[in-house]
């Protein structure tokens, strides 16, 4: 008879639970504050063609930070890695707040992404280390509550600071957010300098350069002279990412599990789904608040909230499904990508001009698709990790999610600019772009649903 799972809210779990939630919560609030403020940033600085870049460069740097987490943790220990990540986030927010032009805003986003990539990936790794594997879904459920809090606080703070002051105030706010995390990390995590000194890990510069160049080649494709040149840049980007994975597979210390990107091992299948689902819906982060503000006339605060409806649905549904039995978890896992596809198809139709409740319904479906499946995907990936690759596997989940988001944002920017979203918005350009961006995302979500079915069958 299987021993029942221990209770989550025991005294020795409380401080670690707060810490891993601060890591995720800091990232989430910064994300929603900046998403809410960015339409005002590009409007003020006359930088509309670079709207998607703010997301792409941020996510590229979160990939680098997440990919380096295991190596930083091995060399310096979890405590120092988390402190460094929080300080870098603060520096990035201050740099963007003081920026006279879009270039330094983008530089600030790079710093924020680096720090947050470390914080989020380390928070995932600490979940595996600090909690019994049987209560991991409940930990993710609590993190979903944190996301829910961030969804209300992020657009509210970002919108209020933007409207009452300027968008620079929103970036100052993001600079202050890591301070509670820094205090708690210093008190909760041990100073494991001795173990770290024995690790002797090295930074995989070649792999990181290939990864950054690959994603940035896709990100800058929207500024290439002509459609064919843009497609060539996208192809080059995917080729560089594939080369990075080949180099990583042969390395002594891995940034990603060696079974990825093949489609046979459950870890690889789960990681592919964790990559494809963010890629499918990234266009809504880039363009939904922008379209709602500049095309449909909503204020920054209301556009931010409406653009975050899917995240609210994610949080609520994740909490509701956390206690499900194993058979019910499988059904929720398979239903997630299908709901995502349905919601994206609905958004393609409703975003340009349909009543706002239609937009809300589509966003609810998108968020529910993530919420009912994401924790169970992460649990299966971490539980199936190969011996000796636990940290790489834990870090790969958020890192590949960011990679999917970065590639999705870059492709969205390429398509959006080619369809006129970098010009004065018209009913025709918004309708066409919504169909291409959200409809294309629905197709990617359907591909993820096929891989989820294979993952479930593999487990059976």
N, C-alpha and C positions, 0 to 999 in steps of 0.2 A: 504494500500500500504506500503510495507516494505521500511524503511528509508535506503538510500544508505550508504555504508560503508565509514567511514571517511578516509581521506588521511593519508598515512603512514608517509610521509616525512614532517610532521609539526614540528615546532620548539621544542615543548615540548617532541616530540618523539625521537629527534636525539641522545641525550646523552644516554638514555636507550637503543636505538638501537645499538649504538657503544659498550656499555657495554656487552649486551648479545651476541653480535658477537665476542667480545674478549674472552668471556668464551668458546664459541664453537671453535673459531679459535685457541686458545692456545692448546686445546686438539688435534685438527686436525693436526696442524703443528708438535707437539711433536710426535704424532702417526706416521706420514709419515717419519720424520727424523729417528726415531728409527727403523722402518720397513726397511728402506734403509740401516741402519748401521748394523743391527743384523747379517746378513750373515758374515760380516767381524769380528764381535765380536766372534761368535762361532768358526770361522776358526782360529782366533788368539789364543783363549784360549783353543782350542781343546775340545769344548763343544757341538759338533753337536747334541748329544741326547737331549740336553736341549733347542733346538731352539724353540719348541712349548711352553716350560715353560715360556719363556720370555713374550709370549703373554698371557698365561693362568694366571700367577700370577698377571700380570698387570691388566687384566680384572676382576679377582676376587677382587682386591683391589678397582677398580672403582665401582664395585657392592656395596662394603661396604660403600665407600664414598657416592655414590648415594643414597643408602638406608638410610644413616644417615642424608641426607640433610634436610629433613623435621624437624627432631628432633633438629639438630644444628641451623636451622633457627628459630625455636620456642624458643630455650633457649638463643641464643646469638644474634639473628637478622641477616638479610641477609648480612649486610655490614661486620660484623666480620667473618661470615662463609666464605664469598668470599675471604677476606684477608687471612684467615688461609689456605684455599685451595691453593691459589697461592704460599704461602711461602713453603708449603709441597712439591709442584711440584718442586720448585727450589732446595730444599734440596735433593730430590730424584735424580735429574740430576747430582748434584755435587758428590753424593755418588757413582753413577754408573761410572762417569768419572774417579774416583780415584780407582776403584776396581782392586785388583790384580788378582782376579779370578771370575768365573761365579757366585759364591754365592752372592757376594756384588753387582754385576750387577743386579741380580734378586731382591735383597733387595731394590736397587734404583728404580727398576720398580714398586715394591710394593708401595713405597712412592709416586711416580709419579701418580700411579693409584688412590690412596686414594685422593690426592688433586684434580686430574682431575675429579674424580667421583662427588665430591662436586661441582666443578665449572660448569660442564655440567648440572647436575640435577638442580642446583640453577638457571642456565640460562633459563632452561625450565620453572621453577616455576615463574621467573620474567616476562617471556613473558606473562603468564596468568594474572599476576597482573598489569603489566605496559601498556598493549595494549588492545584495544577493541577486543573482540573475533572475530569480523568480519574481522579484518585485520591480524589475526594470520597466515593464509597461506602465506601472503605477508612477514611477519617477517621471517617465515621459508624459504621463497624464498631468502631473503637477506642473511640468514645464509648459504644457498646453495652457494651463491656467495663467501662468506667467505671460505667455504670448497674448492671452486675452486681455490681461491688464495693460500690456504694452500697446495693444491695438487701440484702447481707449486713450491712454496717456500720450502715445506718440503723435497721432494726428492732432489731438487737442493742444499739446505743447508746441508742436511745430507750426500749426496754423495760427495759434494765438500769438506766438512770438513774431511770426511773419507779418500778421495783420497789425499788431500793436507797435512793433518796432520795425524790423526788416528781416529778410531771410538770414541776415548775419546773426541775429539773435538766436535763431534756431540752431545754428552751428555752435554758438557759444554754449547753448544748452547741452548739445551732444558732448562737448568737451568736459562738462561737469559730471556726466552720468557714471563714468567708471570709478569715481572716488569711493563709494561704499564698497564696491568689489575689492578695491585695493586694501582697504582696512580689514575686511573679513578674511581675504586670502592670507594676509600676513599673520592672522591669528589662528586660522584653522589648519592650514597645510604645514607639514613639517619642513624644516630646512634640511633637505637631503643632499647637501653638497658632497658628502663623502661618496655616496653611491653614484652621484652624477659624475664625479671626477674619474671614476673607474670606467665609465661608459666609453669615453673616447670617441664619440661619434663625430662625423664630418658632415659639412653642409653639401648637399648634392647640387652644386651650382649648375652643372650641365643640364640636369633634368629640370631644374627650376627655370633656367633660361629658355629651354625648349617649350616648356609649358606656357610661360608668359608670352613669348613670341607667337605661339600658336593661337592663343585666345586673342591677343591684340591684333594679329593679322585679320582675324574675323571682325574685330571691333572697328578697325579703320576702313573696312571694305566699303562702308557707306560714303566715304570721301574719295573713293577711287574715280578716275576719269572714265566713266562709262560702265555699263552693266557687265560686259565681259571681263573688264579689269576687276570689278568687284567680285565676280564669281571666282576669278583666279586667286584673289586674296583669301576667299573663304576656303578654297581647296588647299591652298598652302597652309592655312591655319590648321585644318584637320590633319594634314600630313605631319606637321610638327608635333601635334599632340600625340599622334600614333607613334612617332619616333621616340618621344619621351617615355611612353609606356613600354616600348621594347627595351630601352636602356634601363629603365627601372626594374624590369623583370630579371635582368642579368646582374643587378647590383647586389652587394652583400647585405646592406640595410635598405629595406624597401619603403618607398613613400606610399605605395598602393599594394594590396594583396596580390600575390603572384598569379592567382587564378583569374584575375581581371586583365583583359576584357573578354576572355572566352565566355561562352554561353552554356557551360556545363555544370559548374559548381554552384551550389546555392548562394554562396557569397557573391559570386560574379553576377548571377541573375538579379539578386536583390540590389546590388550597386547600380546595375543598368537601369532598374526602375527608379531608383533614387536620383539618377541623373536625368532621365527622360521626363519625369513628372514636373520638376522645376523648369526645364527647358520649354515644356508645352505651355506653361502659364506665365512666363516671364514678361510677355508683351503687355499683360494687364498692369504690371508694376510700372513699366516704362511709360505707357501711353494713357491708361485709364484716367488718372488724376489730371493729366494734361488736357485730354479731350473734354473732360467734365468742366474744367475751369475755362478754357479758352474757346471751346465750341458751344458748350451748353450753359455757360454763365454762372456756375456755382462758385462760391467763395473758396479760398484755399482750405479752410477748416472742413467744410462740408464735402468738398471733393476728396480730401484726405480720408474722411470717415467712410464715404461711399466706396472709395477705392480699397478700403480695408475690410469691407464686409466679409469677403471670403476668408480672411484670417480669423474673424470672429467665429464664423461657422467651423473653421478648423479647430479652434480651441474648444468650443462647446462639444462638438462631436467626439473629439479625442478623449475628453473627460468621460463622456457617456459610454464609450466602448471599452474603456480600460479594464473593467471587471469581467469582460466577456469570457465564456468558456473557450477551450481550444477549437472545437468545431465552428463556433460562431466567429472566432477570430479569422479563420480561413475564409469564411464568407465575406466578412468585412474587408479583408485584404484584397479579394478579387473584385469587390464592388467599387473600391476606391478609384482606380483609373477610369472605370466606365462612367462614374458620376462626374469626374473631371472632364472627360470628353463631352458629355452632355451639357455641362455648364458652359464650356468654351463655345460650343456650337450656339447655345442660346445667347451668349454675349456678342457673337459675331452679328447676330440679327438685331439685338436690342440696343447696343451701345450708341449707334449714330443718332437715333431720333425717337426710339420707342419710349413710352412712359418709364420713369425711373424705377417703379416697382418691378418692371421686367428685368432691368439691369440688376437690381438687388437679388431677384430670384436666381439669375444665372450665377452671380457671385456666390450665393449660398451653396449652390450645387458644387462649384469649384472648390470651395473651402471644405465642404463635407467630404468630398472625394479624398482630399489629403488627410483630414482628421481621422477618418475611420480606418486608414491603412498605414499611416506613416510610422506610428510607434511599433506596430507589429512587424513592419519591414525592417526597422532598425534592430529589433530584438532578434529576428531570425538571422540577420547578417552578423551580429556580434556573437550569437550563440554558435554559429557555424565557422567562426574564425579558425584558421589553421594555427597549430602550435607555433609559438614564436612570432606570430604576426598579429597579435591581439591589438597592439597600439596602432599599427598601420591600418588595420581594418576599422577600428573605432574612428580614427581620423579620416579615413577615406569616405565615410558616409556623409558628413557635412561638406567635405572638400569636393566630392563629386556632385553634390547638390549645388554647390556654388559654381562649379564648372558648367553644369547644365544651365544654371541661371545666367552666367556670363555669356555663353554661346547663344542662348535664347535672346538675351538683350541685344547682343551684337547683330544677330539675324533680324531681330525686330527693327533695329535702327536702320539696317540696310533696306529692308522692305518698306518701312515707314517713310524714309526720306525719298525713296524712288516713287512712292505713291503720293507725295505732296504734303506729308505731315511736317516738313521743315519750312513750309511756306504758310501764308495765311490760310487757316482752315476753312474748307468749304464742305457743304453737305455731301457732295460727290466724293471728295477725297477721303473724308472720314468714313463713309459707308464702304468704300472699296478697301481701305486699309483695315477696317475692322473685320471684314470678311476674310481677307488674306491672313492677317495675324492670328485672330482667334480661331478661324477655321483650320489653319495649319497646325495650331496647337492641339486642336481636337484630334487630328490624325496622329500626332505623336503620343497622345494619351492612349489612343487605341493600341498603338504598338506596345506601350507599357503594359496594357492589360493582357496581351498575349504572353509576355514574359512572366507576369505574375502567375498566370495559370501554370506555366512550366515550373515555377518555383514551388507552388503548392503541390503539384504532382510529384516533384522530386522529394519533398518532405514525406509524402505518403508512401 
